[in-house]
């Protein structure tokens, strides 16, 4: 099991410190860990508690969620794109951002559709919140958690109703891109080598179908919450997308996943 330190201890340290949530396979956090793993960058894990005040974390990083990268006395980086650029600077090889400008533009555009505000991860969480908040006899603890997350992601009836179509469209775009790449003889989503986009897809695919328990041990509640059965999404999620997820994990990422 991974070892974590408290925020108060991390503040006085140097080097790369990464704020993560113990035991939770959040796709943003798993992507960040995957990038660092591929680049063989050492880091110290700092504990964040989901849906808690995390007051020390807020004082340190001006927000209370995970993941966050803090390197030496530089500014905290809580956005996925800033974290990727920091990792590229600290370990330029292997590069996870394409050199070719067309590939680079496509990679960042597609990565934003997964990781950015109103993207795949955002919309899937709206779907999960909608399912949770409409569960009969939901315990108070579940309501408290769902309300906290709902405030964070701007939950509302209209946006949650639109979320499945948005998720389905993004998944369909990834399926189309992967199919085009396979036809040209590439095993990757962009270009002819591993990019950050492959890592992002592998990790965000958990929000449709998590890795099996022997590869990623999560609680039954989280597994049920992550699995997506909405027809607008399952129709778009081709077997090839999950084959690609498995290929990236088995060839490049740490297994079993260490939460």
C-alpha positions, -999 to +999 in steps of 0.1 A: +000+000+000+013+035-009+027+057+018+013+092+023+024+121+044+003+149+058+001+183+042+018+201+071+049+179+067+050+182+029+050+220+031+085+221+045+100+196+021+117+201-013+114+181-044+082+170-061+052+165-038+020+152-053-013+156-035-035+124-040-065+108-024-056+075-008-077+045-020-096+064-047-088+058-084-097+093-096-089+096-133-071+129-130-049+115-102-042+082-119-032+101-151-008+122-132+007+091-115+009+074-149+028+103-164+053+103-135+057+065-137+065+066-174+090+094-168+105+076-137+101+108-117+103+103-080+078+121-058+063+121-023+026+114-019+006+139+001-028+130+016-060+147+006-093+135+021-122+135-004-151+158+005-134+171+036-124+207+044-087+201+038-079+234+053-041+230+054-042+220+017-062+251+008-038+274+026-009+257+007-024+254-028-054+277-028-078+248-034-087+216-016-088+188-042-064+163-058-041+160-077-017+188-072+020+190-081+043+211-060+079+212-070+104+229-046+092+265-040+074+268-073+037+276-075+013+246-069+000+231-101-036+218-099-045+217-136-038+186-157-021+206-185+002+225-160+012+191-144+020+176-178+043+206-188+061+204-154+067+167-159+080+173-194+104+199-180+116+178-151+121+147-173+122+156-211+127+119-220+105+101-228+086+130-243+048+127-239+039+157-260+043+152-298+069+173-317+047+176-348+025+206-344-006+190-360-002+160-337+004+183-308-027+204-315-049+172-319-035+157-287-042+187-265-076+192-281-086+156-274-070+156-240-091+186-231-122+167-241-112+141-215-097+162-187-110+197-191-140+215-177-172+201-192-153+173-208-156+135-204-146+133-167-166+163-157-198+150-175-194+115-162-193+129-127-225+147-133-241+114-144-228+097-113-241+125-091-275+123-108-277+086-102-266+091-066-289+119-057-319+100-072-312+069-052-341+061-028-333+062+009-298+076+003-279+077+036-271+111+050-233+105+044-240+098+008-262+129+005-234+150+020-208+137-003-231+141-034-240+176-025-203+185-020-194+171-054-225+186-070-214+221-059-180+215-073-192+204-107-222+226-111-248+199-108-283+207-120-311+189-138-304+204-172-266+199-173-270+163-159-296+155-185-272+166-212-242+148-198-248+113-214-249+126-249-218+147-243-199+117-229-211+095-258-199+120-284-165+122-268-161+085-265-172+081-302-146+106-312-119+086-294-131+054-311-129+071-345-094+084-338-082+050-326-097+033-356-080+057-380-047+052-362-049+014-364-057+016-401-025+036-406-005+010-387-001+029-354-007+014-319-012+048-304-039+075-303-016+101-317+014+097-340+036+066-337+047+066-301+032+069-266+018+103-258+000+117-228-033+111-246-028+074-244-023+077-206-053+100-202-076+076-221-063+045-202-070+062-168-103+080-177-117+048-192-122+037-155-153+060-155-169+035-180-154+002-169-128+000-141-099-024-143-106-058-127-100-061-089-067-080-093-053-050-112-070-022-093-085-030-059-114-006-052-144-007-030-176-023-044-193+011-040-168+029-062-168+001-087-206+002-090-205+040-092-179+041-120-194+014-142-215+031-169-245+014-185-262+044-201-270+033-237-258+067-252-224+059-238-222+021-241-231+023-278-200+045-284-176+026-262-161+001-287-142-030-275-111-015-292-111+014-268-108-010-238-083-031-257-062+001-260-067+008-223-054-026-214-025-023-239-013+010-223-016-003-188+002-036-194+030-021-216+036+013-199+019+018-165+022+003-130+001-028-123-015-035-100-025+000-095-011+013-061-037+035-045 
